[in-house]
């Protein structure tokens, strides 16, 4: 549904905003209370106004600024692709396709720039011990056939996999080894799959209070931001979810120095929220939620743009095929 100028002006007046662009400063729920419009209508207006503020990425920028997803529908959802120089987080429950997406991006980044790639290698850091080499090999064969490349070795040779089992080793590798590795092997994509397990060990050990733990998380997040910016590459972090206990959403500043999340970082009505709290949320540029939903009698997967500096809030259906991710229109 599209709103004309008269309808948008009436909406702006009801919301008591000086300029139409000011409505993006409010959540859909806040706008619904101000205007007496439905939340669905407010979401549609937010999306429409956001697209007038955020200019689409031009095709000539795609060569240097973004990593194409490899699918037109998903590229539209990401406003061109994953932005170089930024940290993108994808989170969701197990089985929603997060690791498969990261593997596909590890292949996509190796393509030449004219095909939407970054003409470089991928460094894949696995912390969970569940890396599926079989799924990667399946994707490699698909990419080799799709782009008429003889043999699988060229793709496999440019994906470097590191297994890390503790936080101390993780931070040492990110701080000292990754910068050298990135320059030596022309790495354009760094994947962390996932960012959560090594911090969970701090909880189980009980040796650190919540402030010290949040400080470790923040340090790691800042390190990832620095790597993305310094080496002009994409950093893709997979995050896990935790239960959304309402009594944890606004714990006292004396314990944590603020709230776990703000409403623009997650949907407080979700049953699960991304792990690691506000400390990590403040270190990422883009957050995308992966979900499975039931439509009729069939299970579908969705991506939802939670926040991003260059993408408006939106949701897209997708499927995971033998050939990779495909958006559903």
BELHURA-V181686 format. One record per residue. N is the residue number from 0. SS is DSSP state (hx for helix, st for strand, lp for the rest). OMEGA is omega in radians with two decimals (* if undefined). NEAR is the number of other ideal C-beta (glycine too) atoms within 8 Angstrom. Layout:
BEGIN
n: {N,N}
ss: {SS,SS}
omega: {OMEGA,OMEGA}
near: {NEAR,NEAR}
END
This chain:
BEGIN
n: {0,1,2,3,4,5,6,7,8,9,10,11,12,13,14,15,16,17,18,19,20,21,22,23,24,25,26,27,28,29,30,31,32,33,34,35,36,37,38,39,40,41,42,43,44,45,46,47,48,49,50,51,52,53,54,55,56,57,58,59,60,61,62,63,64,65,66,67,68,69,70,71,72,73,74,75,76,77,78,79,80,81,82,83,84,85,86,87,88,89,90,91,92,93,94,95,96,97,98,99,100,101,102,103,104,105,106,107,108,109,110,111,112,113,114,115,116,117,118,119,120,121,122,123,124,125,126,127,128,129,130,131,132,133,134,135,136,137,138,139,140,141,142,143,144,145,146,147,148,149,150,151,152,153,154,155,156,157,158,159,160,161,162,163,164,165,166,167,168,169,170,171,172,173,174,175,176,177,178,179,180,181,182,183,184,185,186,187,188,189,190,191,192,193,194,195,196,197,198,199,200,201,202,203,204,205,206,207,208,209,210,211,212,213,214,215,216,217,218,219,220,221,222,223,224,225,226,227,228,229,230,231,232,233,234,235,236,237,238,239,240,241,242,243,244,245,246,247,248,249,250,251,252,253,254,255,256,257,258,259,260,261,262,263,264,265,266,267,268,269,270,271,272,273,274,275,276,277,278,279,280,281,282,283,284,285,286,287,288,289,290,291,292,293,294,295,296,297,298,299,300,301,302,303,304,305,306,307,308,309,310,311,312,313,314,315,316,317,318,319,320,321,322,323,324,325,326,327,328}
ss: {lp,lp,lp,lp,hx,hx,hx,hx,hx,hx,hx,hx,hx,hx,hx,lp,lp,lp,lp,hx,hx,hx,hx,hx,hx,lp,lp,hx,hx,hx,hx,hx,hx,hx,hx,lp,lp,lp,hx,hx,hx,hx,hx,hx,hx,hx,hx,hx,hx,hx,hx,hx,hx,lp,lp,lp,lp,lp,lp,lp,lp,hx,hx,hx,hx,st,st,lp,lp,lp,lp,hx,hx,hx,hx,hx,hx,lp,lp,lp,lp,st,st,lp,lp,lp,st,st,st,st,st,st,lp,lp,lp,lp,lp,hx,hx,hx,hx,hx,hx,hx,hx,hx,hx,hx,lp,lp,lp,lp,hx,hx,hx,lp,lp,lp,lp,lp,st,st,st,st,st,st,lp,lp,lp,lp,lp,lp,hx,hx,hx,hx,hx,hx,hx,hx,hx,hx,hx,hx,hx,hx,lp,lp,lp,lp,lp,lp,hx,hx,hx,hx,lp,lp,st,st,st,st,st,lp,lp,lp,hx,hx,hx,hx,hx,hx,hx,hx,hx,hx,hx,hx,hx,hx,hx,hx,hx,hx,hx,lp,st,st,st,st,st,st,st,lp,lp,lp,hx,hx,hx,hx,hx,hx,hx,hx,hx,lp,lp,lp,lp,hx,hx,hx,hx,hx,hx,hx,hx,hx,hx,hx,hx,hx,hx,hx,hx,hx,hx,hx,hx,hx,lp,lp,lp,st,st,st,st,st,st,lp,st,st,st,lp,lp,hx,hx,hx,hx,lp,lp,lp,hx,hx,hx,hx,lp,lp,lp,lp,lp,lp,lp,lp,lp,lp,lp,lp,lp,lp,lp,st,st,st,lp,lp,hx,hx,hx,hx,hx,lp,lp,lp,lp,st,st,st,st,st,st,st,st,st,st,lp,lp,st,st,st,st,st,st,st,st,st,st,lp,lp,lp,lp,lp,lp,lp,st,st,st,st,st,st,st,lp,lp,st,st,st,st,st,lp}
omega: {-3.13,-3.13,3.13,-3.05,-3.13,3.13,3.13,3.12,3.09,3.12,3.13,-3.13,3.14,3.14,3.12,3.08,3.14,-3.13,-3.12,-3.12,-3.09,-3.10,-3.14,3.10,-3.10,3.05,3.13,3.12,3.12,3.13,3.12,3.12,-3.10,-2.95,-3.01,2.98,3.08,3.11,3.12,3.12,3.12,3.10,3.13,3.12,3.09,3.13,-3.11,-3.14,3.13,-3.10,3.06,3.14,-3.11,-3.10,3.13,3.11,-3.14,-3.07,3.14,3.07,-3.05,-3.07,-3.02,-2.96,-3.06,3.04,-3.11,3.10,-3.13,3.13,-3.04,-3.11,-3.14,3.05,3.09,3.12,-3.13,-3.12,3.08,-3.11,3.10,-3.04,3.07,3.12,-3.12,3.07,3.12,3.10,2.93,-3.10,3.13,-3.13,-3.12,3.08,-3.13,3.03,-3.06,-3.11,3.10,3.10,3.14,3.10,3.12,3.11,3.10,3.07,-3.10,-3.08,-3.13,-3.13,3.07,-3.05,-3.12,3.08,3.08,3.12,3.14,3.09,3.14,-3.10,3.13,3.04,-3.03,-3.14,-3.13,-3.13,-3.02,-3.13,-3.11,-3.10,-3.08,3.12,3.14,3.12,3.11,3.13,3.10,3.12,3.13,3.13,3.12,3.13,3.14,3.11,-3.08,-3.09,3.03,3.10,-3.12,3.11,-3.12,-2.97,-3.06,3.10,-3.09,-3.08,-3.09,2.99,-3.09,-3.03,3.10,3.08,-3.11,-3.02,3.14,-3.03,-3.13,3.11,-3.14,-3.10,3.11,-3.12,-3.13,-3.05,-2.98,-3.05,-3.11,3.12,3.11,-3.11,-3.12,-3.13,-3.08,-3.04,3.08,-3.14,3.11,3.11,3.04,3.12,3.00,-3.06,-0.05,-3.07,-2.94,-2.91,-3.07,3.04,3.10,3.10,3.10,3.11,-3.06,-3.13,3.10,-3.09,-3.10,3.03,-3.00,3.11,-3.14,3.13,3.14,3.10,3.09,3.13,-3.13,3.12,3.12,3.12,3.11,3.10,3.11,3.09,3.14,3.12,-3.13,-3.09,-3.06,-3.06,3.04,-3.12,3.08,3.01,-3.11,-3.12,3.00,3.13,3.10,-3.12,3.02,-3.12,-3.13,3.08,-3.03,-3.12,3.10,-3.06,-3.08,3.11,-2.96,3.11,-3.14,3.13,-2.98,-3.10,-3.12,3.12,3.10,-3.12,2.94,-3.01,3.12,-3.13,3.07,2.97,-3.06,3.14,3.10,3.11,3.08,3.13,3.13,3.14,3.03,2.95,-3.06,-3.10,3.14,3.13,-3.12,-3.09,-3.10,3.14,-3.04,3.10,3.14,3.12,3.04,-3.12,2.91,3.11,3.12,3.05,-3.03,3.10,-3.09,3.10,3.12,3.07,3.11,2.90,3.09,3.11,-3.10,2.99,-3.13,3.10,-3.09,3.10,3.07,3.08,3.14,3.13,3.13,3.02,3.08,3.05,3.11,-3.11,3.07,-3.11,3.10,-3.05,3.10,3.08,3.13,-3.13,*}
near: {4,4,9,6,5,6,8,13,9,8,13,12,7,10,11,5,8,3,6,9,8,9,14,9,4,9,7,10,8,8,15,13,6,9,10,4,10,6,8,6,10,14,10,10,14,14,11,11,13,11,9,7,7,10,3,7,11,6,4,5,10,13,7,6,9,12,15,13,13,10,11,6,12,15,13,8,12,11,11,11,13,13,12,14,8,12,13,15,14,15,14,9,9,3,5,10,11,13,12,12,11,14,13,13,16,14,14,13,15,15,13,6,10,5,8,12,13,13,8,13,13,17,14,14,12,12,15,8,7,6,12,8,6,6,10,13,10,9,14,12,9,11,12,13,7,7,8,5,8,4,6,9,6,10,13,10,6,11,13,11,7,9,8,11,7,8,10,6,9,13,11,9,12,12,9,8,9,12,11,8,11,14,8,6,10,8,14,14,17,16,14,12,13,12,12,11,9,11,14,9,10,11,8,6,7,5,4,9,5,8,9,8,12,13,9,12,13,12,9,14,14,9,11,15,11,8,15,16,8,7,10,8,15,17,14,13,14,15,14,10,10,8,6,10,6,5,5,6,11,4,9,5,6,3,8,13,6,5,9,10,12,6,8,5,10,11,6,9,3,9,4,8,12,14,13,11,11,13,12,17,13,8,12,12,8,15,16,12,12,14,11,10,8,8,6,4,3,6,7,11,14,12,13,10,14,11,8,10,6,7,12,9,11,9,7,11,9,15,9,8,7,4,7,12,15,11,13,9,3}
END
